[in-house]
C-alpha cells in the first residue's frame, strides 16, 4: 500500500480557508435579533405619537389659514376637528395658545407624551409646534 505524499501546500491552503471563513455564532445571532426586535418594538410604540403630532400640526395650520376672528372661534374649530380626527387625543382647544402677529393668527401648542416601554420604564417625548 502506498501512502499519499505529504503536500505542504495542501495544509497551508486549508489553514488559509479556515482563516478567511466568517460567520455568526448563535449568541451573536440572538443578540442581533433581540436588538433589532427591541428597536422595532420602540418604533411601533413611538409611531402613533408622531402621527398624532403631525395631525395636530396640520389641523392647527388649516385653522390658522382660515383666519378666525376670535380666540373662542379658533378653539371651537379645533375641537370640532378633534371630534372628526381619531388621532388627536393629547391636545384640546383650551390647550392652544392663540396670538396675532402681523395681522396673522398664529396658533401654537405644546404637550408631553410618556410612552410606556416596560414596567416603570417610559420614554418621554416633548412635542411643540405652531402654525406657519
PASEBA-1860 file (N, C-alpha, C; in nm, 3 decimals):
! residues 132
1> XXXXXXXX> 0.084/-0.116/0.000/0.000/0.000/0.000/0.089/0.124/0.000 ~ 0.055/0.215/-0.085/0.135/0.336/-0.094/0.070/0.447/-0.015 ~ 0.150/0.514/0.051/0.100/0.628/0.129/0.099/0.752/0.042 ~ -0.004/0.838/0.063/-0.004/0.961/-0.017/0.111/1.050/0.027 ~ 0.161/1.118/-0.067/0.272/1.206/-0.039/0.226/1.324/0.046 ~ 0.315/1.372/0.126/0.288/1.491/0.205/0.300/1.612/0.114 ~ 0.193/1.690/0.113/0.193/1.811/0.032/0.186/1.931/0.126 ~ 0.292/2.006/0.143/0.289/2.119/0.236/0.193/2.228/0.189
9> XXXXXXXX> 0.169/2.240/0.061/0.076/2.341/0.010/-0.068/2.311/0.053 ~ -0.105/2.186/0.061/-0.240/2.148/0.098/-0.271/2.189/0.241 ~ -0.182/2.169/0.333/-0.202/2.209/0.471/-0.213/2.360/0.483 ~ -0.131/2.432/0.412/-0.134/2.578/0.414/-0.264/2.629/0.354 ~ -0.311/2.567/0.248/-0.435/2.609/0.182/-0.556/2.590/0.274 ~ -0.563/2.478/0.342/-0.677/2.454/0.431/-0.674/2.551/0.549 ~ -0.555/2.583/0.601/-0.546/2.681/0.710/-0.589/2.819/0.662 ~ -0.554/2.857/0.540/-0.593/2.987/0.485/-0.744/2.994/0.467
17> XXXXXXXX> -0.806/2.885/0.424/-0.950/2.883/0.406/-1.022/2.901/0.540 ~ -0.972/2.834/0.643/-1.033/2.848/0.775/-1.016/2.990/0.828 ~ -0.905/3.054/0.800/-0.881/3.191/0.847/-0.974/3.290/0.775 ~ -1.013/3.260/0.654/-1.099/3.350/0.578/-1.246/3.332/0.609 ~ -1.283/3.223/0.672/-1.424/3.197/0.698/-1.478/3.300/0.797 ~ -1.595/3.349/0.767/-1.663/3.443/0.856/-1.801/3.388/0.881 ~ -1.855/3.420/0.996/-1.988/3.371/1.027/-2.041/3.438/1.152 ~ -2.157/3.394/1.190/-2.224/3.449/1.306/-2.254/3.334/1.401
25> XXXXXXXX> -2.215/3.349/1.524/-2.242/3.244/1.621/-2.388/3.252/1.664 ~ -2.435/3.152/1.734/-2.573/3.151/1.782/-2.597/3.266/1.880 ~ -2.500/3.291/1.966/-2.515/3.402/2.061/-2.516/3.536/1.988 ~ -2.434/3.550/1.887/-2.434/3.671/1.807/-2.567/3.691/1.735 ~ -2.621/3.583/1.682/-2.750/3.590/1.615/-2.861/3.629/1.712 ~ -2.860/3.570/1.831/-2.961/3.605/1.932/-2.947/3.750/1.977 ~ -2.823/3.796/1.993/-2.801/3.935/2.032/-2.857/4.030/1.929 ~ -2.825/4.009/1.802/-2.873/4.099/1.697/-3.025/4.089/1.680
33> XXXXXXXX> -3.079/3.969/1.695/-3.225/3.953/1.685/-3.295/4.028/1.798 ~ -3.241/4.020/1.919/-3.302/4.094/2.031/-3.288/4.244/2.012 ~ -3.173/4.290/1.964/-3.151/4.432/1.943/-3.244/4.487/1.835 ~ -3.257/4.417/1.725/-3.346/4.461/1.617/-3.492/4.452/1.661 ~ -3.526/4.347/1.736/-3.663/4.334/1.787/-3.699/4.445/1.883 ~ -3.608/4.482/1.972/-3.634/4.591/2.066/-3.648/4.724/1.993 ~ -3.565/4.746/1.893/-3.577/4.868/1.812/-3.711/4.874/1.739 ~ -3.755/4.762/1.686/-3.885/4.757/1.617/-3.999/4.780/1.716
41> XXXXXXXX> -3.986/4.725/1.837/-4.087/4.745/1.941/-4.099/4.894/1.976 ~ -3.984/4.961/1.994/-3.987/5.104/2.025/-4.047/5.184/1.909 ~ -4.013/5.147/1.789/-4.068/5.216/1.672/-4.219/5.203/1.665 ~ -4.270/5.083/1.694/-4.414/5.060/1.692/-4.482/5.142/1.801 ~ -4.417/5.160/1.915/-4.476/5.237/2.025/-4.471/5.387/1.998 ~ -4.370/5.435/1.925/-4.350/5.578/1.904/-4.425/5.631/1.782 ~ -4.440/5.552/1.677/-4.503/5.600/1.553/-4.642/5.659/1.572 ~ -4.731/5.603/1.655/-4.862/5.666/1.672/-4.854/5.808/1.730
49> XXXXXXXX> -4.757/5.834/1.817/-4.745/5.968/1.873/-4.695/6.067/1.768 ~ -4.609/6.020/1.678/-4.562/6.106/1.569/-4.678/6.135/1.474 ~ -4.762/6.036/1.449/-4.881/6.056/1.366/-4.975/6.157/1.430 ~ -4.995/6.147/1.561/-5.081/6.241/1.632/-5.026/6.383/1.622 ~ -4.895/6.400/1.640/-4.832/6.531/1.632/-4.851/6.593/1.493 ~ -4.828/6.513/1.389/-4.844/6.568/1.253/-4.989/6.603/1.224 ~ -5.084/6.526/1.278/-5.226/6.556/1.259/-5.262/6.687/1.330 ~ -5.213/6.705/1.451/-5.238/6.831/1.525/-5.178/6.948/1.449
57> XXXXXXXX> -5.058/6.932/1.399/-4.991/7.039/1.325/-5.068/7.077/1.199 ~ -5.116/6.978/1.124/-5.196/7.006/1.005/-5.325/7.077/1.041 ~ -5.391/7.032/1.148/-5.517/7.092/1.190/-5.496/7.236/1.231 ~ -5.391/7.263/1.307/-5.362/7.399/1.351/-5.333/7.488/1.230 ~ -5.260/7.437/1.131/-5.231/7.515/1.010/-5.359/7.551/0.935 ~ -5.449/7.454/0.920/-5.574/7.479/0.848/-5.657/7.585/0.921 ~ -5.665/7.576/1.052/-5.744/7.673/1.129/-5.681/7.811/1.122 ~ -5.549/7.819/1.131/-5.481/7.950/1.125/-5.497/8.013/0.988
65> XXXXXXXX> -5.497/7.933/0.882/-5.513/7.989/0.747/-5.654/8.041/0.724 ~ -5.751/7.987/0.798/-5.889/8.036/0.782/-5.910/8.168/0.853 ~ -5.810/8.215/0.928/-5.813/8.344/0.998/-5.940/8.363/1.083 ~ -5.955/8.286/1.191/-6.072/8.304/1.278/-6.069/8.443/1.342 ~ -6.189/8.499/1.362/-6.195/8.637/1.412/-6.174/8.645/1.562 ~ -6.205/8.540/1.638/-6.186/8.543/1.783/-6.111/8.419/1.828 ~ -6.058/8.429/1.950/-5.987/8.316/2.009/-6.083/8.199/2.031 ~ -6.202/8.230/2.080/-6.302/8.125/2.105/-6.342/8.052/1.978
73> XXXXXXXX> -6.349/8.126/1.869/-6.384/8.063/1.741/-6.275/7.965/1.697 ~ -6.150/8.002/1.718/-6.038/7.915/1.682/-6.039/7.788/1.768 ~ -6.067/7.804/1.897/-6.071/7.689/1.986/-6.186/7.595/1.949 ~ -6.302/7.653/1.916/-6.416/7.571/1.874/-6.387/7.498/1.745 ~ -6.321/7.564/1.652/-6.285/7.499/1.525/-6.191/7.381/1.550 ~ -6.097/7.399/1.642/-6.006/7.289/1.673/-6.081/7.173/1.739 ~ -6.170/7.205/1.831/-6.247/7.100/1.898/-6.337/7.025/1.800 ~ -6.395/7.096/1.703/-6.476/7.029/1.601/-6.389/6.934/1.518
81> XXXXXXXX> -6.272/6.981/1.482/-6.181/6.897/1.403/-6.131/6.779/1.487 ~ -6.111/6.801/1.616/-6.067/6.693/1.705/-6.173/6.584/1.713 ~ -6.301/6.624/1.710/-6.408/6.525/1.712/-6.410/6.440/1.585 ~ -6.363/6.496/1.475/-6.359/6.423/1.348/-6.235/6.336/1.335 ~ -6.124/6.384/1.388/-5.996/6.312/1.377/-5.981/6.216/1.494 ~ -5.965/6.090/1.465/-5.948/5.990/1.571/-5.809/5.997/1.635 ~ -5.712/6.056/1.566/-5.574/6.053/1.613/-5.545/6.156/1.721 ~ -5.625/6.261/1.733/-5.595/6.368/1.829/-5.657/6.334/1.963
89> XXXXXXXX> -5.571/6.315/2.064/-5.622/6.289/2.199/-5.545/6.366/2.306 ~ -5.429/6.419/2.274/-5.344/6.482/2.374/-5.370/6.631/2.392 ~ -5.430/6.695/2.294/-5.449/6.840/2.297/-5.596/6.870/2.271 ~ -5.646/6.969/2.343/-5.782/7.017/2.317/-5.776/7.166/2.285 ~ -5.890/7.224/2.255/-5.894/7.365/2.219/-5.844/7.457/2.328 ~ -5.867/7.421/2.453/-5.823/7.508/2.563/-5.671/7.504/2.584 ~ -5.602/7.404/2.526/-5.456/7.393/2.538/-5.381/7.477/2.434 ~ -5.452/7.535/2.340/-5.389/7.612/2.233/-5.355/7.752/2.281
97> XXXXXXXX> -5.241/7.802/2.235/-5.200/7.940/2.260/-5.220/8.018/2.130 ~ -5.318/8.108/2.130/-5.356/8.177/2.007/-5.317/8.323/2.019 ~ -5.235/8.370/1.925/-5.190/8.509/1.923/-5.205/8.563/1.781 ~ -5.182/8.692/1.769/-5.187/8.756/1.638/-5.055/8.828/1.615 ~ -4.990/8.795/1.506/-4.862/8.858/1.469/-4.873/8.909/1.326 ~ -4.849/9.037/1.308/-4.855/9.100/1.175/-4.988/9.072/1.105 ~ -5.096/9.093/1.178/-5.232/9.073/1.124/-5.257/8.929/1.080 ~ -5.185/8.838/1.138/-5.198/8.697/1.102/-5.215/8.616/1.231
105> XXXXXXXX> -5.310/8.525/1.233/-5.334/8.441/1.350/-5.227/8.333/1.357 ~ -5.166/8.320/1.475/-5.065/8.217/1.499/-5.114/8.131/1.614 ~ -5.128/8.002/1.588/-5.174/7.907/1.689/-5.057/7.816/1.724 ~ -5.024/7.808/1.853/-4.915/7.720/1.897/-4.964/7.628/2.007 ~ -4.892/7.521/2.025/-4.928/7.420/2.124/-4.802/7.351/2.172 ~ -4.810/7.289/2.288/-4.700/7.209/2.342/-4.760/7.105/2.437 ~ -4.706/6.985/2.431/-4.753/6.880/2.521/-4.644/6.773/2.535 ~ -4.654/6.697/2.642/-4.561/6.587/2.668/-4.634/6.455/2.647
113> XXXXXXXX> -4.562/6.358/2.597/-4.619/6.226/2.577/-4.525/6.124/2.641 ~ -4.576/6.052/2.741/-4.498/5.946/2.806/-4.541/5.812/2.747 ~ -4.446/5.741/2.692/-4.474/5.614/2.626/-4.420/5.501/2.714 ~ -4.508/5.415/2.765/-4.459/5.306/2.849/-4.382/5.203/2.766 ~ -4.264/5.165/2.815/-4.183/5.066/2.747/-4.200/4.930/2.816 ~ -4.168/4.927/2.944/-4.183/4.804/3.021/-4.182/4.841/3.169 ~ -4.287/4.804/3.240/-4.294/4.831/3.384/-4.282/4.979/3.414 ~ -4.183/5.018/3.495/-4.168/5.159/3.531/-4.085/5.238/3.430
121> XXXXXXXX> -4.049/5.180/3.318/-3.965/5.247/3.219/-4.053/5.314/3.115 ~ -4.031/5.445/3.094/-4.107/5.524/2.998/-4.012/5.602/2.909 ~ -4.061/5.636/2.792/-3.992/5.730/2.705/-4.075/5.857/2.706 ~ -4.014/5.971/2.737/-4.084/6.098/2.740/-4.047/6.178/2.617 ~ -4.148/6.215/2.538/-4.127/6.296/2.419/-4.202/6.427/2.440 ~ -4.133/6.539/2.420/-4.195/6.670/2.436/-4.220/6.726/2.296 ~ -4.347/6.740/2.263/-4.387/6.794/2.133/-4.427/6.940/2.148 ~ -4.393/7.020/2.051/-4.440/7.159/2.045/-4.441/7.200/1.899
129> XXXX> -4.533/7.289/1.867/-4.545/7.333/1.729/-4.632/7.456/1.719 ~ -4.630/7.516/1.604/-4.716/7.633/1.580/-4.749/7.640/1.432 ~ -4.850/7.717/1.403/-4.892/7.733/1.263/-4.787/7.816/1.191 ~ -4.783/7.802/1.061/-4.685/7.874/0.980/-4.739/8.005/0.931
END
